Every structure is written in C-alpha cells, then in structure tokens.
Amino acid sequence: MSTVQVQAKHPQPTLHNAAGLFEPLQIREIKFRNRIFVSPMCQYSCVDGFANDWHLVHLGSRAVGGAGAVIVEATAVEDIGRISPADMGIWKDQQIEPLARIARFAKQQGAVAGIQIAHAGRKASTDAPWRGGRPLLTAEQDGWQPVAPSALAFDTGYAVPRELTITEIRKIVRAFADAAKRALDGGFELLELHNAHGYLASEFLSPLSNKRTDEYGGSLENRMRFSLEVAEAVREVWPERLPLFLRISASDWTEGGWTADDSVVLAKAVKQLGVDLIDCSSGGNVPRAAIPVKPGYQVAFAAKIRKEADILTGAVGMITEAEQANEIIRGGEADVVLLAREFLREPYWALKAEKELGATVRVPEQYLRAF
C-alpha cells in the first residue's frame, strides 16, 4: 500500500471521550448541542439549482426536531455536476440567498447549519428516483454528457462520460473552493465535502473507476490527489474557526476496489489538511456490489478509521433506535451519528430520543403541550 505524507497545516481537534448521545460536541469554535446530525438527503426538487420552500420546511422541521446539525443535501459545484436536473446547486452567487434562508432558520432553532458540496461525475444526468432514476441521455430529456476520471460508464444504459483533462480537473478543484466561499456567505457553519457513493471524488479514488495513467491515476497516492487538492483548496477559504467534514465510501464492497485500509490512509492525509471529521458511508461506486445491509452495518468503518487515523468520525447506515445510537457514541465507535431515512420518517426523532434516554427534553415552546 502506498503511504502519503502530508505536512500538517492546521490545528488538529483531539478525539472526544463521549459520555453519550446528548453530550455537546465542540469542533473548532462550533458547539453542537448533541451528537445527532441530519445526513444530507437529495430532494430532487430544485429548478436551476435553487433552494425553495420545500427545502426550508424539510430541513427546518428537523432543526425544530432537536438535531445537533442539519446538513443540506449534495449541492453541486457546477451545473454538470448535478445528479439530476432537479438537484441543489451552489455554482453561482444568485443561489446563495435561498440557502441562507435555510441556514438562518436552522440556527434560530439551535441547530448548526451545514451544507455538503458535491460533483456527481459519471453518475450525473439522471432522472429523479421516483421517476425511475434512469439516465437522461439527450438534451430533449434535459440531459447532458457527464465527466469523470476515465471514460467508463457507471453501468449498462448510462452515458459514457468524457474523461477530464488536467486543466478541467483543476477548474473543478477551484469550483469547490468557490462553492465553499458561497456557503460561508450563506451563513453555514459546517461544510462537508462529498467524497462518497461513486460520485466524482470517489471515482478518482477507486481503481475500478479510475484508469488514468497521469498524476491522477495509478497509485493510491495519485488516485487520492484530487481529494487532497479539493480539501486543501477548500480549507484555504473556509475559516479556521469552522469545521470541515469529508464524507467517504469506506469500501467499494468489491474485490479490487477501494478498501477500508485505503480509507485510513486517506483520513490521515486529509486530517493534516484541516479536515476535522470523516463521515463514514460505503458503496455506490460499483453497481450490484454485495453489501451486507443490516442495522449498523457501516459503524465498523467509523470505528476503524477513528482508531487508526486518530480523527473524529461519523457513523451512518440503518441507525434507527435511540439506544442503538447512544451505544455507538458511548462505545467510542464514532463521535456523531448521521441519520437520513429515519429523519424522513420522524422529523422529531432527536426529541423523542431525549425523552427515551432520560435526557432533558428541549422542546420548542410552541410544541410543549405535545411532549
């Protein structure tokens, strides 16, 4: 395995010994009221990348519901980096204010407002899931040609992406930094880089999707280069006082692909560049991977990376019960839990978890009669 040496450029938060799910967490100058975060969840409900009332209510209700942080869905750094034509965007200044409205409301409710910035790579130009999620292959379908590290389609029926030139790669790195500036202008206090699920950054990481022979392909060090350049460029414009997270797919779940050990190497490298927490998901880069889905099936990745890379981690994946989440934190397997589908089913999950675990229930005054 290649070893990547990166000189530390930023102060490094130390691991916290958590007492439980409702112990506050301090990262840099931001204090989270608990360890329950709303994971980014695409809503496929934008026009030209603009947030709207749906997103305000969707995210705002989870902030009212007691989450420690609410993270806006994968938000594209350029228009062809959207998963679908209805994805959120942050590639132009006009998109800032609708997002700022969400950040202001979340903060008013006591949650930290976060946003995930992303590029879909070869998995771009698809339809919304409830319309089948099919690839959109023509302009008449509102589609476009995706770009990727290599000219390899994600799956049968998907468009063959155009292989990025080095000049274009550097332009996308700058687009991430520009998006981070816009997120800051929008009042967000937490930024997450999307390096997971078979989108552009994880396409660079995996030898299954990256067949390049230049400095962005081949060795582990080269395949990590794009991710490290993005992290470094973003940290240069994202203030020292604010947390920076990185979501990864810790494993491709496929022989010859990206592994948990590779993820430890990546985590150590980005830590030196100022990334504070690794949000540990998995899969998405290879269709029909054999993933053993069950409650808590990805928690082991968070535990491994936390221990071996000495960095804060977030656990995700079928975390549905309060005691289950509490034990993940109490056991030192992760520093936060990020819930997605469970928050769709129950926006007030955090408030109910407080009551179930015997913590002080901090209910908005308007809802006191219900709790």
Secondary structure, DSSP 8 states (H G I E B T S, - for coil): ---------S----------TTS-EEETTEEESSSEEE--------BTTB--HHHHHHHHHHHHTT-SEEEEEEEESSGGG-SSTT-EE-SSGGGHHHHHHHHHHHHHTT-EEEEEEE--GGG-SB--GGGT--B--SGGGT----EESSS--SSTTS---EE--HHHHHHHHHHHHHHHHHHHHTT-SEEEEEE-TTSHHHHHH-TTT----STTSSSHHHHHHHHHHHHHHHHHHS-TTS-EEEEEES--SSTTS--HHHHHHHHHHHHHTT--EEEEE---SSTT------TTTTHHHHHHHHHHH--EEEE-SS---HHHHHHHHHTTS-SEEEESHHHHH-TTHHHHHHHHHT------GGGGGG-
